[in-house]
Amino acid sequence: MKISEQDVRRVADLANLALREDEVARMARDLDGILSHIDKLNELDTTNVQPMAQVLFDAEETATLREDRERPSLTNAEAVANAPLTSGGYYKVPRVIER
């Protein structure tokens, strides 16, 4: 798949990114390389490969995940206790979207 510089500019605009011309060209080249690699991966025959929902599927004794057990939740006051700025029990953050 060929990614054009116009595609990169459109995505950058949607993400509210300001890219220089040299960055636009580099991003187009990099994204095109990534998508080409994905196209190659899609050519692989995976008909006899079992789907996996978890990488550690049969690794009971070596699994690094903790046991999933119910615990009390944080109170609202505890959740916002270390926030630099709060209001009404919520986090306050600076406005980042101008448009």
SULZIFEN-V79367 format. One record per backbone hydrogen bond with DSSP energy under -1.0 kcal/mol. CO is the residue of the C=O (numbers start at 0). NH is the residue of the N-H. Records with the same first field share a line. If there is no record, write none. Layout:
CO = NH + NH
This chain:
3 = 7
4 = 8
5 = 9
6 = 10
7 = 11
8 = 12
9 = 13
10 = 14
11 = 16
12 = 15
19 = 23
20 = 24
21 = 25
22 = 26
23 = 27
24 = 28
25 = 29
26 = 30
27 = 31
28 = 32
29 = 33
30 = 34
31 = 35
32 = 36
33 = 37
34 = 38
35 = 39
36 = 40
37 = 41
39 = 42
40 = 43
45 = 48
53 = 56
55 = 58
58 = 62
74 = 78
75 = 79
79 = 82
84 = 91
86 = 89
89 = 86
